[in-house]
Amino acid sequence: MKKKMGLLPGELRVMNLIWDKGPIRVGELAAQLSAEAGWSEDTACTITTRLIEKGFIRRTEPGFVCEPTFTRKEARRRWIRSLLDSIFGISLKQLFAQMLSEPTVTDEEMTELRRMLEEAVARWDREGAMAQDKREEGK
């Protein structure tokens, strides 16, 4: 099931803690949030329960252990796609073109963007070649 990536700031704080710590008991989570943010145990448990209901984390027993249902990297990918689709209403290509047309892009940023793009193209070429090899082996 695809989850909509809308998280409130408090929910994101809980998710970041779970991503950082890995599977964690809700009591430990509440204690960490109390120390870092001054939250009560009830607040931590309420937000954790909300995240379970939304499908962002799963609860396992014994001990009410919380773990994320997807990685931070996957969440970022989904959030970026959601931003492009819902807020900007543009494609990744259009966003990239807009960013490159800005006069504030520095030479260093342009060099880094070029390097990142070249690495991505090389990775796609390798993955495409591997997929082609597998298709040919199946013939």
N, C-alpha and C positions, 0 to 999 in steps of 0.2 A: 504494500500500500504506500503510495506517495504521500508524504506529509507536507502540508503547507508550512513554509518556513517562518511564519510569524511568531516571534518570541518576544515577550515583554522583557525589559531590562533585568528584572529579578530572575526570570526564567533563564535568561542567557547566563547570568552569574552562576546559577546552579549547574547548568550544562557545562560551563567552562571548568568548574570544580570537578565534575564527574569525568570530563575528558582528561583533565590533568592527573587525577588520582587513580583512574580506573575504577573497577567495581569497588563500591564503598557502602558501608552500612549507613542507613539514614541517620542514626544517632551521631556517627562521626561527621557526617555532612552537616548536621545541625550545629554541632560544636564548632566546626570550622567557620560556618557562616555567622555564628554568634561572635566569634573572636574577630573575624575580618570586617563584618558589616553591622554588628550589633543586633542581629536578628534574634527573635525568640525561637524556641524549638517549634512552636505551633506554626509560625510563619514558614520556616524551612520545610516542615512536613506538608503544609498546605500547597506550597509551590511544587514540591516533589510529587505529590499526588496528582496535581494538575498536569504535570509533564508526563506522568504515567498514563493518564487518561487521554492525552493528546498523542501518545505513541512515541514520544521522544526518548523515553527511558523505559526499561523493564525492571520489574521487581522480582527478585528471587528469594526464596526462603532456604534455610532458616536465617533469621536476623535482618529481614527487610534490606537486602543488598540491592543497590541501584547500579545499573550500568546502561550506557547509551545504546540506542538501537542502530546508530550509524556513527561514523567517524567525524571528527571536526572537519577534515578535508572534504568529505561528502557534503557536510552542512554548508561549507563555504561555496562549493560548486552550486548547490541548490539555491542559496541566497543570492548569488550573483545572477543566476538565470532568472530568478524571481524579480530581482531589481530591474533587469533589462526588459523583461516582459511587462511587468505591471507599472513600474514608475516611469521609465524612460520610453517604453513602447517602441523600442528599436532593437535591431539585431546586434550581435557581437561585432559584426563587420562595421556597422554604422557607428557604434561606440568607438571602435578602434580608429576609424577614419576621423571622427570628431576630435579625439584626443591628439592625434598626430597633426591636426591642423591648428592646434593651439600654439600661439607664439611663445607660451611659457615653458614648452618642452625644452629641456636643456640638452646639450650635446651628450652629456653623460647618460641621461635618461634614454635618449635615442639609441645610443650604443647598447645599453642594457636591454632595451626592447628588441633591438635587432638580434642580439645574442639569444634571448628567450625564444623568439620566433624561429630562428634557425635550429635551435635545439628541439623545439616542438615538431618542426617539419622533419627533421632527421628521425625522431622517435616514431612519427606517423609512417614514414617510409619504411622503417624497420618492421613495425607491426604489420603494415600492409604486405610486405614481402613475406613475413612469416605466415600470414593468413593465406596468401597465394600458394606457398609451398605446401601447406596442409591440404588445401583444395586439390592440388595436383597429385599429392600422395594418395588421396581417396579415389582417384580415377582408375 
